[in-house]
Each structure stands twice: as C-alpha cells, then as structure tokens.
Amino acid sequence: MSLSEEVAGARANYTRGGLTEDDLAPDPITMFERWYAEARDAGIHEPNAMVVATAAPDGTPSSRMVLLKGFGERGFVFFTNLGSRKGTELAANPRVALLFPWHPLERQVRIDGVATELPRAEVEEYFATRPRGSQLGAWASRQSTVVAGREALDTAYAELESRYDGQDVPLPPFWGGYVIRPEAVEFWQGRPGRMHDRLRYRRATDQPSGWVTERLAP
C-alpha cells in the first residue's frame, strides 16, 4: 500500500458524544467558555491555539496558527506584528475566520467575524506581560518578510538583547492586536457515520438575545 493509499483510508469513527439544542448556552461566548474549560481540563496541548484565516484584496486566502489571548462579550483577542501577512490582509479586508481544532474531544469551533485593531494602551498593557524573550523577538523579527538566513535572525536578536540590557523592552510601533467580533459561531461535535452535530449561533438583531441558533447538515 502506498502512502497516498494509506492516507485515503485513514479515518476514525467519532463516538465520544453528541450535541443537542438543549446543550446550548444562551449565547456563543458562554458556550465557548464552557467548551474551552472542558478542552483545558482534558489536558489538550495549548487549547487556545487557533487557525486564523484571512484573505488578500484579490481573494487569495491564507491561514496560520495563532494563540488566543482573551475572549468575552466584545469578541476574541490575539496579538501580532501589524506588518505581517495577516496584518496587512486584515488592514485591507477585516473579515476573518477562526478555527479551534480540539481533536482529542472530537470537537471544533468555527468563528466568522470582523477584526478591529485594539487600542495602543491595551496592547502596551499586554506586551508588558510577555516573557522578555518574546518581547525581544517581536523587535527582531519583521514577520513574513524574506530574511537572508537563520544567522541574520540570531544576530538581530543578539543586538536587541544587548541594546536593552538592564532596561524594559518597549512596545514596537509595528506590533499590535485585534479583537474579532463574531458574526457566526459554530460548535461541531463528531458523531458516528460522519453524521456530525453542527450547531451554529448567527447574529440576529431582531432577536432579544441578539442570536439565532440553527442546525447545519454535516
């Protein structure tokens, strides 16, 4: 059997549980908090790791893993280099999709929303809490740009380490954060026979809760 044939036949039958309308919280943020806590308590490595998908003005998509750094009524928060590919794409097209792939629980959460840059004061407050190595790395790496090699990155990092020796590392002017205001949040639970449960909250201004819930075909 070739590796390609092996990949074609690789599958698991999802049997851990189901998701019904009665299981849903009144709003998607409360429901996300519930599932996030269950993912954390299950020992999933970095449960806050999420895929962030953006698109260039010509429609070319791109995606990457980013760490969620907060969530609440206003939305989902992450930080990044504003000059990175995702930063420049979000500046031109703020629509974004997030995905939390919690495979050990046979679950995923999908979020469609709109990104807004965070205020500088909030970014500075968060940047000050980062490990010093991550602060220096934010300065040393012009994210998504072409570099001559690993040595160039290491040299830039070492120079910054020397420059800020004994000092606080300031917030780079090109580093910031986003809050994603969700327009739709889907909770996906694997089921046998690929008859998965997909329940989606969709923003609806004509509803008292601000949301409608609907089941999607798997």
C-alpha positions as CSV (number, residue, x, y, z in Angstrom):
1,M,0.0,0.0,0.0
2,S,1.4,3.4,-1.0
3,L,1.5,6.3,1.5
4,S,-1.2,8.0,-0.6
5,E,-3.5,5.0,-0.4
6,E,-2.8,4.8,3.4
7,V,-3.9,8.5,3.7
8,A,-7.0,7.9,1.7
9,G,-8.0,5.1,4.1
10,A,-7.1,6.9,7.3
11,R,-10.3,7.6,9.3
12,A,-11.7,7.4,12.8
13,N,-15.3,6.8,13.9
14,Y,-16.2,9.6,16.3
15,T,-18.1,8.2,19.3
16,R,-17.3,10.5,22.2
17,G,-20.7,12.1,22.4
18,G,-23.2,14.3,20.8
19,L,-24.5,17.9,20.8
20,T,-28.2,18.8,21.0
21,E,-30.0,22.1,21.0
22,D,-30.8,21.6,24.7
23,D,-27.0,21.5,25.4
24,L,-26.5,25.1,24.1
25,A,-25.9,28.1,26.3
26,P,-28.0,31.2,25.7
27,D,-25.1,32.9,23.8
28,P,-22.0,31.7,21.9
29,I,-19.5,33.3,24.3
30,T,-20.9,31.4,27.3
31,M,-20.9,28.3,25.2
32,F,-17.3,28.8,24.1
33,E,-16.2,29.4,27.7
34,R,-17.8,26.0,28.6
35,W,-16.1,24.1,25.8
36,Y,-12.8,25.9,26.3
37,A,-12.8,24.9,30.0
38,E,-13.5,21.3,29.0
39,A,-10.7,21.3,26.5
40,R,-8.3,22.8,29.1
41,D,-9.4,20.2,31.7
42,A,-8.9,17.4,29.2
43,G,-5.3,18.3,29.0
44,I,-5.3,19.4,25.4
45,H,-2.0,21.0,24.5
46,E,-2.5,24.8,24.0
47,P,-6.3,24.8,23.8
48,N,-6.0,28.5,22.9
49,A,-4.2,27.6,19.7
50,M,-6.5,28.6,16.8
51,V,-6.2,28.8,13.0
52,V,-6.7,32.4,11.8
53,A,-7.8,32.7,8.1
54,T,-7.6,35.9,6.2
55,A,-7.8,36.9,2.5
56,A,-5.8,39.3,0.3
57,P,-7.7,42.0,-1.7
58,D,-7.6,39.7,-4.7
59,G,-9.2,37.0,-2.7
60,T,-6.1,34.8,-2.2
61,P,-6.6,33.1,1.2
62,S,-4.0,32.4,3.9
63,S,-4.1,30.7,7.3
64,R,-1.8,30.2,10.3
65,M,-1.9,29.1,13.9
66,V,-2.1,31.9,16.5
67,L,-2.7,31.9,20.2
68,L,-6.0,33.3,21.5
69,K,-5.2,35.8,24.3
70,G,-8.7,36.7,25.6
71,F,-12.4,36.5,24.9
72,G,-15.6,38.0,26.2
73,E,-18.7,39.9,25.1
74,R,-16.7,42.1,22.6
75,G,-15.1,39.1,20.9
76,F,-11.9,37.1,20.6
77,V,-8.4,38.7,21.0
78,F,-5.0,38.0,19.6
79,F,-1.7,39.9,19.1
80,T,0.7,40.1,16.2
81,N,3.0,42.1,14.0
82,L,0.8,44.5,12.2
83,G,3.1,44.3,9.1
84,S,2.8,40.6,8.9
85,R,0.8,39.0,6.1
86,K,-2.2,38.6,8.3
87,G,-1.8,42.2,9.5
88,T,-1.7,43.7,6.0
89,E,-4.5,41.5,4.8
90,L,-6.7,42.5,7.8
91,A,-6.0,46.1,7.1
92,A,-7.4,45.7,3.6
93,N,-10.1,43.2,4.4
94,P,-11.1,42.9,8.1
95,R,-13.3,39.8,7.6
96,V,-11.6,36.8,9.3
97,A,-12.3,33.2,10.2
98,L,-11.1,31.4,13.3
99,L,-10.9,27.6,14.0
100,F,-10.2,25.8,17.3
101,P,-9.3,22.2,16.4
102,W,-9.9,20.2,19.6
103,H,-9.3,16.8,18.0
104,P,-9.0,14.7,21.2
105,L,-12.5,15.7,22.2
106,E,-13.7,15.2,18.6
107,R,-14.7,18.9,18.6
108,Q,-14.1,22.1,16.7
109,V,-15.3,25.6,17.0
110,R,-15.6,27.8,13.9
111,I,-16.0,31.6,14.1
112,D,-16.7,34.1,11.3
113,G,-16.2,37.7,12.3
114,V,-14.8,41.1,11.7
115,A,-11.4,42.3,13.1
116,T,-10.8,45.7,14.7
117,E,-7.4,46.9,15.9
118,L,-7.0,47.1,19.7
119,P,-6.2,50.5,21.3
120,R,-2.5,51.1,21.9
121,A,-2.9,51.3,25.6
122,E,-4.3,47.8,25.7
123,V,-1.6,46.5,23.5
124,E,1.1,48.1,25.7
125,E,-0.5,46.6,28.8
126,Y,-0.4,43.1,27.3
127,F,3.1,43.5,25.8
128,A,4.4,44.3,29.3
129,T,3.2,40.9,30.5
130,R,5.1,38.9,27.8
131,P,8.3,37.0,28.6
132,R,11.3,39.1,27.9
133,G,12.4,36.7,25.2
134,S,9.1,37.2,23.4
135,Q,9.4,40.9,23.7
136,L,12.9,40.9,22.1
137,G,11.6,38.5,19.4
138,A,8.9,40.9,18.5
139,W,11.5,43.5,17.7
140,A,14.0,41.1,16.0
141,S,11.5,39.5,13.6
142,R,9.9,41.6,10.8
143,Q,7.3,38.9,10.5
144,S,6.5,37.4,7.0
145,T,9.4,39.3,5.3
146,V,12.2,37.4,3.5
147,V,15.5,37.1,5.5
148,A,19.0,36.0,4.5
149,G,19.0,33.1,6.8
150,R,18.8,31.9,10.4
151,E,22.1,33.7,11.3
152,A,20.5,37.1,10.4
153,L,17.7,36.4,12.8
154,D,20.0,35.3,15.6
155,T,22.2,38.4,15.0
156,A,19.3,40.8,15.2
157,Y,18.1,39.1,18.4
158,A,21.5,39.3,20.0
159,E,21.8,43.0,19.1
160,L,18.5,43.8,20.7
161,E,19.4,41.8,23.7
162,S,22.5,44.0,24.1
163,R,20.6,47.2,23.4
164,Y,18.0,46.7,26.1
165,D,20.3,45.0,28.6
166,G,19.1,46.2,32.0
167,Q,16.1,48.1,30.5
168,D,12.5,47.4,29.9
169,V,11.8,46.4,26.3
170,P,9.4,49.0,24.8
171,L,6.4,48.1,22.6
172,P,7.4,48.1,18.9
173,P,5.4,50.6,16.8
174,F,4.6,47.8,14.3
175,W,3.2,45.4,16.9
176,G,-0.5,45.3,17.9
177,G,-3.6,43.3,18.4
178,Y,-7.1,42.6,17.2
179,V,-10.5,41.8,18.6
180,I,-12.7,39.7,16.4
181,R,-16.4,40.5,16.7
182,P,-18.2,37.2,15.9
183,E,-21.0,37.2,13.4
184,A,-21.4,33.4,13.5
185,V,-20.0,30.7,15.9
186,E,-20.4,27.0,15.0
187,F,-19.9,24.2,17.6
188,W,-19.1,20.9,15.9
189,Q,-19.2,17.5,17.6
190,G,-18.1,14.4,15.8
191,R,-20.6,11.6,15.5
192,P,-20.6,8.0,14.1
193,G,-21.1,7.5,10.4
194,R,-20.0,11.1,9.7
195,M,-23.4,12.3,10.9
196,H,-21.8,15.1,13.0
197,D,-23.6,17.6,15.1
198,R,-23.2,21.2,13.8
199,L,-25.0,23.9,15.8
200,R,-24.4,27.5,14.9
201,Y,-25.2,30.8,16.5
202,R,-25.8,33.5,14.0
203,R,-26.1,37.2,14.9
204,A,-29.6,38.5,14.5
205,T,-30.6,42.0,15.6
206,D,-34.3,41.1,15.6
207,Q,-33.9,38.6,18.4
208,P,-33.9,39.6,22.1
209,S,-30.7,37.6,22.7
210,G,-29.1,39.0,19.6
211,W,-28.6,35.5,18.2
212,V,-30.5,32.7,16.5
213,T,-29.4,29.1,16.6
214,E,-29.6,26.6,13.8
215,R,-28.5,23.1,13.0
216,L,-26.4,22.5,9.9
217,A,-26.2,19.3,7.9
218,P,-22.9,17.5,8.4
